[in-house]
Structures are given as C-alpha cells and as structure tokens.
Amino acid sequence: MPTSHLFAPVPGDLPEEWVEVLEARASVRIERIVSRGHSSPPGFWYDQDEHEWVALLRGEAELELLDPPERIRLRAGDFLRIPAHRRHRILWTSRETDCVWLAVFYR
C-alpha cells in the first residue's frame, strides 16, 4: 500500500484552498486541507450535514461560529469538533506559514 505525508508539497500558487480527500466511506471522509492566507468570502457560512473534527497541524487561523456566536483562534496542534449544522466560517489563515488541516467529516 503506498504511503503519503500530511506535509507533502502542494502547488506554489493556491488561488483557493487545496483539498485532498485521503479516505472516503459511506459515513466518514478524511481530508487534508492547505490554506495560505485564505478566508471565507464575506457573508458565506459553512452549514454541513456532517459533524466535523478538525485539527490544525501547522500555521494559525481564526474561525467564527454561530449559535452561540464564538470566535476561536487555532494554533498548530489545536483541534475542535463542529457539530453538524453549526454554521461556521474561516476569518483568516496565516500567510507566512501554510495552514495544514486534517479534517474528519462523519455522521
């Protein structure tokens, strides 16, 4: 079975976040996401049918969540669980260091 690396290189130019599906099954999906100064567009909120467990492996970021309103600053090593349908958005991600996320979506 071939191996890969969570810090494997991504394209030099990232007009959008880099999303790589590492594993997908009927009830779970695991993604590696790389952000480089990305944020959610104004007025955009994620509202997912799945729960999300996300860890920030490298970089820094700030998320905004609703119901109740909350801002969470993440640094390398931090993780959190976002329940299904809890609206959230990315306020900012670090530019100097790529943000490498490991996200697990599950039902």
N, C-alpha and C positions, 0 to 999 in steps of 0.2 A: 504494500500500500504506500503510495507516495506521501511524503510529508511536505508541509509548508511552514511558514513562520508568520507570527502575528505582526512582526515589524518588517515584513517583506517590502521592497520598494514599490512605490506607486508612481504613476506618471508625474512628471515635473510640473505640468500645468494642470491645475484642478479647477475648472470653472464651476463645478459642482462637487459636492461630497463624493468620495469614492466609496462605493458599497460593493462588498464581495460576500456572496452567500457561501458560508463554509459548510453548512449542513441544513437540510430541509426534510421534514417528515410531516405527516398529517397534522400533528398537534404542536410541533416545535420548529423554529427556524433560528439558526445562529448566523450572525453577520459580523464581519469586520468592517468598520466604517472609519474612514480617514477624512478629517476636516482640516482645512487650512485657512483660518480666518472666516469660515462660513458662519452664517446665521440663518434663521428662518425669515422668510420675507415678511414685511410688515403686514399685520393682520392675519397671518397664517398660523394655524394651530394643528398639531397632530391630534387626532382623535381615533385611536386604534381599537379594533375589536379584540386584540390580544393583550395580555399582560406583557410588560417589558422589564427585563432585568438587564441593566446596562452598567458596564464598568469602564472607566476612563483609564486606559493603560499608560498613556503618555499625553502630555500637554495640560492645558487648563481650559475650562469652559464654564458658562453660566446658563442655567435653564430657568425658565419661568413656567410655573404650573398654576392651574386654576382649580377652584372648588376643593379646598380653600386656596386662595392666592398664596403663592410661595415662590421665592427665588432661591435657587441652590447653586452655589459655586462648587465646582468639582476640580480636584487636582489629581495628578497621577496616583492611581491606587484606590480612588473613591469609587463606590458603586451605589446604585439605588434601584428600587423596584417601583415601577409606574403601573398602577392598576389599569386594566382595560377601561377605555373611555375617559380617563383623566386627561383632560386637554393639557398639552404642554408644547413648548417651543424652545428653540435654541436662541439665546440672546447674543452670544458671541463665543468664538473659539479662538485659541491662541494662533497667532500668525507666525511667530518665530519658530515654534516647535509644532510639528503636525500633531493633531489630536488623534490618537488611535483608540477607538472604542471597540469593545466586544459587547454585542447586544444579543440577548436571547429573548425571542418572542414565543409565548406559549399560551395555550388555552387552559 
